[in-house]
Amino acid sequence: MTATQQHMIDAYRALQHGTPPPPPPGRASLRTGEGGDRSGGRRSTPAGRSPKGTGGR
């Protein structure tokens, strides 16, 4: 069963029970994590440069 087929079944069941339908497949995964930032808190810097706030050491 594909994610789309499962979503259709879940949406039908939600309608029958009077509850809100689930989000479409793939939409919920974009909202996970804090702030929606996919970098994981890491920032890349150009070669030979130190990240801000490290004093260049």
N, CA, C and O atoms as a Tripos MOL2 file, in Angstrom:
@<TRIPOS>MOLECULE
protein
  228   227    57     0     0
PROTEIN
NO_CHARGES

@<TRIPOS>ATOM
      1 N           0.8530   -1.1650    0.0000 N.3       1 MET1
      2 CA          0.0000    0.0000    0.0000 C.3       1 MET1
      3 C           0.9060    1.2380    0.0000 C.2       1 MET1
      4 O           1.8770    1.3050    0.7540 O.2       1 MET1
      5 N           0.5890    2.1860   -0.8270 N.am      2 THR2
      6 CA          1.3900    3.4040   -0.9070 C.3       2 THR2
      7 C           0.9490    4.3950    0.1780 C.2       2 THR2
      8 O          -0.0980    4.2290    0.8030 O.2       2 THR2
      9 N           1.7680    5.4200    0.3830 N.am      3 ALA3
     10 CA          1.4320    6.4530    1.3630 C.3       3 ALA3
     11 C           0.1520    7.1840    0.9590 C.2       3 ALA3
     12 O          -0.6440    7.5750    1.8130 O.2       3 ALA3
     13 N          -0.0350    7.3640   -0.3340 N.am      4 THR4
     14 CA         -1.2420    8.0430   -0.8180 C.3       4 THR4
     15 C          -2.4860    7.2120   -0.5330 C.2       4 THR4
     16 O          -3.5070    7.7510   -0.1070 O.2       4 THR4
     17 N          -2.4080    5.9120   -0.7640 N.am      5 GLN5
     18 CA         -3.5470    5.0410   -0.4780 C.3       5 GLN5
     19 C          -3.8690    5.0370    1.0090 C.2       5 GLN5
     20 O          -5.0380    5.1000    1.3910 O.2       5 GLN5
     21 N          -2.8450    4.9640    1.8500 N.am      6 GLN6
     22 CA         -3.0620    4.9810    3.2980 C.3       6 GLN6
     23 C          -3.6750    6.3090    3.7320 C.2       6 GLN6
     24 O          -4.5360    6.3460    4.6120 O.2       6 GLN6
     25 N          -3.2300    7.3860    3.1170 N.am      7 HIS7
     26 CA         -3.7900    8.6970    3.4410 C.3       7 HIS7
     27 C          -5.2700    8.7560    3.0980 C.2       7 HIS7
     28 O          -6.0690    9.3000    3.8610 O.2       7 HIS7
     29 N          -5.6340    8.2000    1.9560 N.am      8 MET8
     30 CA         -7.0480    8.1980    1.5610 C.3       8 MET8
     31 C          -7.8980    7.4190    2.5620 C.2       8 MET8
     32 O          -9.0010    7.8430    2.9070 O.2       8 MET8
     33 N          -7.3890    6.2870    3.0230 N.am      9 ILE9
     34 CA         -8.1240    5.4960    4.0220 C.3       9 ILE9
     35 C          -8.2390    6.2680    5.3250 C.2       9 ILE9
     36 O          -9.3130    6.3170    5.9260 O.2       9 ILE9
     37 N          -7.1370    6.8740    5.7700 N.am     10 ASP10
     38 CA         -7.1560    7.6350    7.0150 C.3      10 ASP10
     39 C          -8.0860    8.8380    6.9210 C.2      10 ASP10
     40 O          -8.7800    9.1630    7.8840 O.2      10 ASP10
     41 N          -8.1040    9.5000    5.7690 N.am     11 ALA11
     42 CA         -8.9880   10.6450    5.5810 C.3      11 ALA11
     43 C         -10.4530   10.2000    5.6100 C.2      11 ALA11
     44 O         -11.2960   10.8890    6.1850 O.2      11 ALA11
     45 N         -10.7560    9.0750    5.0050 N.am     12 TYR12
     46 CA        -12.1160    8.5380    5.0160 C.3      12 TYR12
     47 C         -12.5530    8.2090    6.4470 C.2      12 TYR12
     48 O         -13.6630    8.5420    6.8610 O.2      12 TYR12
     49 N         -11.6650    7.5550    7.1890 N.am     13 ARG13
     50 CA        -11.9950    7.2110    8.5790 C.3      13 ARG13
     51 C         -12.1970    8.4670    9.4170 C.2      13 ARG13
     52 O         -13.0970    8.5120   10.2550 O.2      13 ARG13
     53 N         -11.3680    9.4870    9.2000 N.am     14 ALA14
     54 CA        -11.5250   10.7340    9.9450 C.3      14 ALA14
     55 C         -12.8710   11.3700    9.6420 C.2      14 ALA14
     56 O         -13.5260   11.8950   10.5420 O.2      14 ALA14
     57 N         -13.2850   11.3280    8.3960 N.am     15 LEU15
     58 CA        -14.5830   11.8730    8.0010 C.3      15 LEU15
     59 C         -15.7150   11.1270    8.6970 C.2      15 LEU15
     60 O         -16.6770   11.7400    9.1600 O.2      15 LEU15
     61 N         -15.6000    9.8150    8.7690 N.am     16 GLN16
     62 CA        -16.6290    9.0030    9.4110 C.3      16 GLN16
     63 C         -16.7330    9.2830   10.9140 C.2      16 GLN16
     64 O         -17.8170    9.2020   11.4930 O.2      16 GLN16
     65 N         -15.6000    9.6110   11.5380 N.am     17 HIS17
     66 CA        -15.5650    9.8400   12.9870 C.3      17 HIS17
     67 C         -15.7140   11.3110   13.3520 C.2      17 HIS17
     68 O         -15.7890   11.6500   14.5330 O.2      17 HIS17
     69 N         -15.7590   12.1870   12.3490 N.am     18 GLY18
     70 CA        -15.9220   13.6050   12.6230 C.3      18 GLY18
     71 C         -14.6660   14.2730   13.1490 C.2      18 GLY18
     72 O         -14.7480   15.3030   13.8180 O.2      18 GLY18
     73 N         -13.5140   13.7080   12.8580 N.am     19 THR19
     74 CA        -12.2490   14.3010   13.2900 C.3      19 THR19
     75 C         -11.5520   14.9200   12.0880 C.2      19 THR19
     76 O         -11.8780   14.5900   10.9480 O.2      19 THR19
     77 N         -10.5940   15.8130   12.3260 N.am     20 PRO20
     78 CA         -9.8910   16.4290   11.1950 C.3      20 PRO20
     79 C          -9.0440   15.4040   10.4430 C.2      20 PRO20
     80 O          -8.4860   14.4900   11.0490 O.2      20 PRO20
     81 N          -8.9510   15.5570    9.1430 N.am     21 PRO21
     82 CA         -8.1570   14.5990    8.3580 C.3      21 PRO21
     83 C          -6.6600   14.7840    8.6180 C.2      21 PRO21
     84 O          -6.2290   15.8660    9.0170 O.2      21 PRO21
     85 N          -5.8810   13.7500    8.3980 N.am     22 PRO22
     86 CA         -4.4370   13.8590    8.5820 C.3      22 PRO22
     87 C          -3.8220   14.7260    7.4790 C.2      22 PRO22
     88 O          -4.4350   14.9170    6.4290 O.2      22 PRO22
     89 N          -2.6180   15.2470    7.7110 N.am     23 PRO23
     90 CA         -1.9700   16.0300    6.6600 C.3      23 PRO23
     91 C          -1.5830   15.1380    5.4910 C.2      23 PRO23
     92 O          -1.3620   13.9420    5.6850 O.2      23 PRO23
     93 N          -1.4950   15.6770    4.2980 N.am     24 PRO24
     94 CA         -1.0990   14.8740    3.1430 C.3      24 PRO24
     95 C           0.3000   14.2700    3.3430 C.2      24 PRO24
     96 O           1.1050   14.8270    4.0880 O.2      24 PRO24
     97 N           0.5920   13.1620    2.7010 N.am     25 PRO25
     98 CA          1.8990   12.5420    2.8470 C.3      25 PRO25
     99 C           3.0190   13.5050    2.4650 C.2      25 PRO25
    100 O           2.9430   14.2030    1.4540 O.2      25 PRO25
    101 N           4.0580   13.5270    3.2950 N.am     26 GLY26
    102 CA          5.2090   14.3610    3.0190 C.3      26 GLY26
    103 C           5.1310   15.7530    3.6000 C.2      26 GLY26
    104 O           6.1560   16.4300    3.6860 O.2      26 GLY26
    105 N           3.9620   16.2080    4.0010 N.am     27 ARG27
    106 CA          3.8150   17.5680    4.5290 C.3      27 ARG27
    107 C           4.2640   17.6470    5.9830 C.2      27 ARG27
    108 O           4.9060   18.6220    6.3740 O.2      27 ARG27
    109 N           3.9430   16.6540    6.7780 N.am     28 ALA28
    110 CA          4.2710   16.6940    8.2060 C.3      28 ALA28
    111 C           5.7700   16.6330    8.4350 C.2      28 ALA28
    112 O           6.2720   17.2140    9.3970 O.2      28 ALA28
    113 N           6.4780   15.9520    7.5810 N.am     29 SER29
    114 CA          7.9150   15.8150    7.7850 C.3      29 SER29
    115 C           8.6480   17.1290    7.6240 C.2      29 SER29
    116 O           9.7620   17.2720    8.1290 O.2      29 SER29
    117 N           8.0560   18.0980    6.9320 N.am     30 LEU30
    118 CA          8.6980   19.3890    6.7580 C.3      30 LEU30
    119 C           8.6130   20.2400    8.0110 C.2      30 LEU30
    120 O           9.3790   21.1910    8.1630 O.2      30 LEU30
    121 N           7.7160   19.9240    8.8900 N.am     31 ARG31
    122 CA          7.5260   20.7300   10.0860 C.3      31 ARG31
    123 C           8.2000   20.1460   11.3130 C.2      31 ARG31
    124 O           8.0650   20.7080   12.4010 O.2      31 ARG31
    125 N           8.9030   19.0660   11.1850 N.am     32 THR32
    126 CA          9.5710   18.4860   12.3340 C.3      32 THR32
    127 C          10.8240   19.2600   12.6600 C.2      32 THR32
    128 O          11.3880   19.9210   11.7890 O.2      32 THR32
    129 N          11.2620   19.1900   13.8820 N.am     33 GLY33
    130 CA         12.4450   19.9270   14.2950 C.3      33 GLY33
    131 C          12.0720   21.3350   14.6970 C.2      33 GLY33
    132 O          10.9610   21.7970   14.4370 O.2      33 GLY33
    133 N          12.9980   22.0060   15.3250 N.am     34 GLU34
    134 CA         12.7220   23.3460   15.8040 C.3      34 GLU34
    135 C          13.0580   24.3780   14.7490 C.2      34 GLU34
    136 O          14.1800   24.4010   14.2420 O.2      34 GLU34
    137 N          12.1300   25.2110   14.4160 N.am     35 GLY35
    138 CA         12.3530   26.3020   13.5030 C.3      35 GLY35
    139 C          12.4000   25.9190   12.0310 C.2      35 GLY35
    140 O          12.5390   26.7990   11.1810 O.2      35 GLY35
    141 N          12.2930   24.6790   11.7120 N.am     36 GLY36
    142 CA         12.3150   24.2630   10.3220 C.3      36 GLY36
    143 C          13.6790   24.3450    9.6700 C.2      36 GLY36
    144 O          13.7830   24.2550    8.4470 O.2      36 GLY36
    145 N          14.7310   24.5150   10.4660 N.am     37 ASP37
    146 CA         16.0840   24.6200    9.9260 C.3      37 ASP37
    147 C          16.6490   23.2240    9.7210 C.2      37 ASP37
    148 O          16.7400   22.4500   10.6750 O.2      37 ASP37
    149 N          17.0250   22.8930    8.5120 N.am     38 ARG38
    150 CA         17.5070   21.5500    8.2040 C.3      38 ARG38
    151 C          19.0120   21.3780    8.4200 C.2      38 ARG38
    152 O          19.5340   20.2780    8.2370 O.2      38 ARG38
    153 N          19.7090   22.4360    8.8030 N.am     39 SER39
    154 CA         21.1590   22.3490    8.9170 C.3      39 SER39
    155 C          21.6040   21.6490   10.1890 C.2      39 SER39
    156 O          22.7790   21.3030   10.3120 O.2      39 SER39
    157 N          20.7040   21.4310   11.1370 N.am     40 GLY40
    158 CA         21.0820   20.7670   12.3710 C.3      40 GLY40
    159 C          21.9290   21.6430   13.2800 C.2      40 GLY40
    160 O          22.6350   21.1330   14.1500 O.2      40 GLY40
    161 N          21.8650   22.9510   13.0880 N.am     41 GLY41
    162 CA         22.6070   23.8640   13.9230 C.3      41 GLY41
    163 C          24.0160   24.1390   13.4260 C.2      41 GLY41
    164 O          24.7060   24.9850   13.9950 O.2      41 GLY41
    165 N          24.4540   23.4660   12.4070 N.am     42 ARG42
    166 CA         25.7970   23.6690   11.8790 C.3      42 ARG42
    167 C          25.7430   24.6740   10.7360 C.2      42 ARG42
    168 O          24.8010   24.6890    9.9440 O.2      42 ARG42
    169 N          26.7460   25.4880   10.6700 N.am     43 ARG43
    170 CA         26.8600   26.4430    9.5780 C.3      43 ARG43
    171 C          28.2190   26.2440    8.9240 C.2      43 ARG43
    172 O          29.2340   26.1240    9.6100 O.2      43 ARG43
    173 N          28.2330   26.2100    7.6270 N.am     44 SER44
    174 CA         29.5010   26.0610    6.9280 C.3      44 SER44
    175 C          30.1410   27.4300    6.7580 C.2      44 SER44
    176 O          29.4450   28.4360    6.6240 O.2      44 SER44
    177 N          31.4710   27.4650    6.7630 N.am     45 THR45
    178 CA         32.2090   28.7040    6.5420 C.3      45 THR45
    179 C          33.1790   28.4810    5.4010 C.2      45 THR45
    180 O          33.6230   27.3550    5.1750 O.2      45 THR45
    181 N          33.5130   29.5330    4.6810 N.am     46 PRO46
    182 CA         34.4750   29.3870    3.5920 C.3      46 PRO46
    183 C          35.8360   28.9280    4.1210 C.2      46 PRO46
    184 O          36.1830   29.2000    5.2700 O.2      46 PRO46
    185 N          36.5890   28.2450    3.2930 N.am     47 ALA47
    186 CA         37.9070   27.7510    3.6930 C.3      47 ALA47
    187 C          38.7970   28.9050    4.1200 C.2      47 ALA47
    188 O          38.8370   29.9420    3.4570 O.2      47 ALA47
    189 N          39.5090   28.7300    5.2220 N.am     48 GLY48
    190 CA         40.4250   29.7400    5.7030 C.3      48 GLY48
    191 C          39.8010   30.7870    6.5980 C.2      48 GLY48
    192 O          40.4970   31.6900    7.0640 O.2      48 GLY48
    193 N          38.5060   30.6910    6.8500 N.am     49 ARG49
    194 CA         37.8340   31.6580    7.7100 C.3      49 ARG49
    195 C          37.2750   30.9410    8.9240 C.2      49 ARG49
    196 O          36.8120   29.8040    8.8290 O.2      49 ARG49
    197 N          37.3220   31.6060   10.0540 N.am     50 SER50
    198 CA         36.7640   31.0100   11.2680 C.3      50 SER50
    199 C          35.3120   31.4550   11.4210 C.2      50 SER50
    200 O          34.9430   32.5440   10.9800 O.2      50 SER50
    201 N          34.4820   30.6050   12.0500 N.am     51 PRO51
    202 CA         33.0870   30.9960   12.2740 C.3      51 PRO51
    203 C          33.0040   32.2070   13.1810 C.2      51 PRO51
    204 O          33.8950   32.4300   14.0010 O.2      51 PRO51
    205 N          31.9400   32.9940   13.0430 N.am     52 LYS52
    206 CA         31.7480   34.1660   13.8870 C.3      52 LYS52
    207 C          31.6610   33.7650   15.3490 C.2      52 LYS52
    208 O          31.0970   32.7250   15.6880 O.2      52 LYS52
    209 N          32.2220   34.5960   16.2050 N.am     53 GLY53
    210 CA         32.1140   34.3540   17.6270 C.3      53 GLY53
    211 C          33.2070   33.4640   18.1860 C.2      53 GLY53
    212 O          33.1810   33.1640   19.3790 O.2      53 GLY53
    213 N          34.1590   33.0320   17.3870 N.am     54 THR54
    214 CA         35.2220   32.1700   17.9070 C.3      54 THR54
    215 C          36.5160   32.9360   18.1100 C.2      54 THR54
    216 O          37.4890   32.3680   18.6060 O.2      54 THR54
    217 N          36.5540   34.2000   17.7440 N.am     55 GLY55
    218 CA         37.7480   35.0030   17.9300 C.3      55 GLY55
    219 C          38.8660   34.6750   16.9590 C.2      55 GLY55
    220 O          39.9780   35.1780   17.1180 O.2      55 GLY55
    221 N          38.6110   33.8670   15.9840 N.am     56 GLY56
    222 CA         39.6120   33.5280   14.9630 C.3      56 GLY56
    223 C          40.6900   32.5960   15.4480 C.2      56 GLY56
    224 O          41.7680   32.5330   14.8580 O.2      56 GLY56
    225 N          40.4220   31.8740   16.5070 N.am     57 ARG57
    226 CA         41.4490   30.9480   17.0430 C.3      57 ARG57
    227 C          41.1210   29.5290   16.7770 C.2      57 ARG57
    228 O          41.8780   28.6380   17.1610 O.2      57 ARG57
@<TRIPOS>BOND
     1     1     2 1
     2     2     3 1
     3     3     4 2
     4     3     5 am
     5     5     6 1
     6     6     7 1
     7     7     8 2
     8     7     9 am
     9     9    10 1
    10    10    11 1
    11    11    12 2
    12    11    13 am
    13    13    14 1
    14    14    15 1
    15    15    16 2
    16    15    17 am
    17    17    18 1
    18    18    19 1
    19    19    20 2
    20    19    21 am
    21    21    22 1
    22    22    23 1
    23    23    24 2
    24    23    25 am
    25    25    26 1
    26    26    27 1
    27    27    28 2
    28    27    29 am
    29    29    30 1
    30    30    31 1
    31    31    32 2
    32    31    33 am
    33    33    34 1
    34    34    35 1
    35    35    36 2
    36    35    37 am
    37    37    38 1
    38    38    39 1
    39    39    40 2
    40    39    41 am
    41    41    42 1
    42    42    43 1
    43    43    44 2
    44    43    45 am
    45    45    46 1
    46    46    47 1
    47    47    48 2
    48    47    49 am
    49    49    50 1
    50    50    51 1
    51    51    52 2
    52    51    53 am
    53    53    54 1
    54    54    55 1
    55    55    56 2
    56    55    57 am
    57    57    58 1
    58    58    59 1
    59    59    60 2
    60    59    61 am
    61    61    62 1
    62    62    63 1
    63    63    64 2
    64    63    65 am
    65    65    66 1
    66    66    67 1
    67    67    68 2
    68    67    69 am
    69    69    70 1
    70    70    71 1
    71    71    72 2
    72    71    73 am
    73    73    74 1
    74    74    75 1
    75    75    76 2
    76    75    77 am
    77    77    78 1
    78    78    79 1
    79    79    80 2
    80    79    81 am
    81    81    82 1
    82    82    83 1
    83    83    84 2
    84    83    85 am
    85    85    86 1
    86    86    87 1
    87    87    88 2
    88    87    89 am
    89    89    90 1
    90    90    91 1
    91    91    92 2
    92    91    93 am
    93    93    94 1
    94    94    95 1
    95    95    96 2
    96    95    97 am
    97    97    98 1
    98    98    99 1
    99    99   100 2
   100    99   101 am
   101   101   102 1
   102   102   103 1
   103   103   104 2
   104   103   105 am
   105   105   106 1
   106   106   107 1
   107   107   108 2
   108   107   109 am
   109   109   110 1
   110   110   111 1
   111   111   112 2
   112   111   113 am
   113   113   114 1
   114   114   115 1
   115   115   116 2
   116   115   117 am
   117   117   118 1
   118   118   119 1
   119   119   120 2
   120   119   121 am
   121   121   122 1
   122   122   123 1
   123   123   124 2
   124   123   125 am
   125   125   126 1
   126   126   127 1
   127   127   128 2
   128   127   129 am
   129   129   130 1
   130   130   131 1
   131   131   132 2
   132   131   133 am
   133   133   134 1
   134   134   135 1
   135   135   136 2
   136   135   137 am
   137   137   138 1
   138   138   139 1
   139   139   140 2
   140   139   141 am
   141   141   142 1
   142   142   143 1
   143   143   144 2
   144   143   145 am
   145   145   146 1
   146   146   147 1
   147   147   148 2
   148   147   149 am
   149   149   150 1
   150   150   151 1
   151   151   152 2
   152   151   153 am
   153   153   154 1
   154   154   155 1
   155   155   156 2
   156   155   157 am
   157   157   158 1
   158   158   159 1
   159   159   160 2
   160   159   161 am
   161   161   162 1
   162   162   163 1
   163   163   164 2
   164   163   165 am
   165   165   166 1
   166   166   167 1
   167   167   168 2
   168   167   169 am
   169   169   170 1
   170   170   171 1
   171   171   172 2
   172   171   173 am
   173   173   174 1
   174   174   175 1
   175   175   176 2
   176   175   177 am
   177   177   178 1
   178   178   179 1
   179   179   180 2
   180   179   181 am
   181   181   182 1
   182   182   183 1
   183   183   184 2
   184   183   185 am
   185   185   186 1
   186   186   187 1
   187   187   188 2
   188   187   189 am
   189   189   190 1
   190   190   191 1
   191   191   192 2
   192   191   193 am
   193   193   194 1
   194   194   195 1
   195   195   196 2
   196   195   197 am
   197   197   198 1
   198   198   199 1
   199   199   200 2
   200   199   201 am
   201   201   202 1
   202   202   203 1
   203   203   204 2
   204   203   205 am
   205   205   206 1
   206   206   207 1
   207   207   208 2
   208   207   209 am
   209   209   210 1
   210   210   211 1
   211   211   212 2
   212   211   213 am
   213   213   214 1
   214   214   215 1
   215   215   216 2
   216   215   217 am
   217   217   218 1
   218   218   219 1
   219   219   220 2
   220   219   221 am
   221   221   222 1
   222   222   223 1
   223   223   224 2
   224   223   225 am
   225   225   226 1
   226   226   227 1
   227   227   228 2
@<TRIPOS>SUBSTRUCTURE
     1 MET1         2 RESIDUE 1 A MET
     2 THR2         6 RESIDUE 1 A THR
     3 ALA3        10 RESIDUE 1 A ALA
     4 THR4        14 RESIDUE 1 A THR
     5 GLN5        18 RESIDUE 1 A GLN
     6 GLN6        22 RESIDUE 1 A GLN
     7 HIS7        26 RESIDUE 1 A HIS
     8 MET8        30 RESIDUE 1 A MET
     9 ILE9        34 RESIDUE 1 A ILE
    10 ASP10       38 RESIDUE 1 A ASP
    11 ALA11       42 RESIDUE 1 A ALA
    12 TYR12       46 RESIDUE 1 A TYR
    13 ARG13       50 RESIDUE 1 A ARG
    14 ALA14       54 RESIDUE 1 A ALA
    15 LEU15       58 RESIDUE 1 A LEU
    16 GLN16       62 RESIDUE 1 A GLN
    17 HIS17       66 RESIDUE 1 A HIS
    18 GLY18       70 RESIDUE 1 A GLY
    19 THR19       74 RESIDUE 1 A THR
    20 PRO20       78 RESIDUE 1 A PRO
    21 PRO21       82 RESIDUE 1 A PRO
    22 PRO22       86 RESIDUE 1 A PRO
    23 PRO23       90 RESIDUE 1 A PRO
    24 PRO24       94 RESIDUE 1 A PRO
    25 PRO25       98 RESIDUE 1 A PRO
    26 GLY26      102 RESIDUE 1 A GLY
    27 ARG27      106 RESIDUE 1 A ARG
    28 ALA28      110 RESIDUE 1 A ALA
    29 SER29      114 RESIDUE 1 A SER
    30 LEU30      118 RESIDUE 1 A LEU
    31 ARG31      122 RESIDUE 1 A ARG
    32 THR32      126 RESIDUE 1 A THR
    33 GLY33      130 RESIDUE 1 A GLY
    34 GLU34      134 RESIDUE 1 A GLU
    35 GLY35      138 RESIDUE 1 A GLY
    36 GLY36      142 RESIDUE 1 A GLY
    37 ASP37      146 RESIDUE 1 A ASP
    38 ARG38      150 RESIDUE 1 A ARG
    39 SER39      154 RESIDUE 1 A SER
    40 GLY40      158 RESIDUE 1 A GLY
    41 GLY41      162 RESIDUE 1 A GLY
    42 ARG42      166 RESIDUE 1 A ARG
    43 ARG43      170 RESIDUE 1 A ARG
    44 SER44      174 RESIDUE 1 A SER
    45 THR45      178 RESIDUE 1 A THR
    46 PRO46      182 RESIDUE 1 A PRO
    47 ALA47      186 RESIDUE 1 A ALA
    48 GLY48      190 RESIDUE 1 A GLY
    49 ARG49      194 RESIDUE 1 A ARG
    50 SER50      198 RESIDUE 1 A SER
    51 PRO51      202 RESIDUE 1 A PRO
    52 LYS52      206 RESIDUE 1 A LYS
    53 GLY53      210 RESIDUE 1 A GLY
    54 THR54      214 RESIDUE 1 A THR
    55 GLY55      218 RESIDUE 1 A GLY
    56 GLY56      222 RESIDUE 1 A GLY
    57 ARG57      226 RESIDUE 1 A ARG
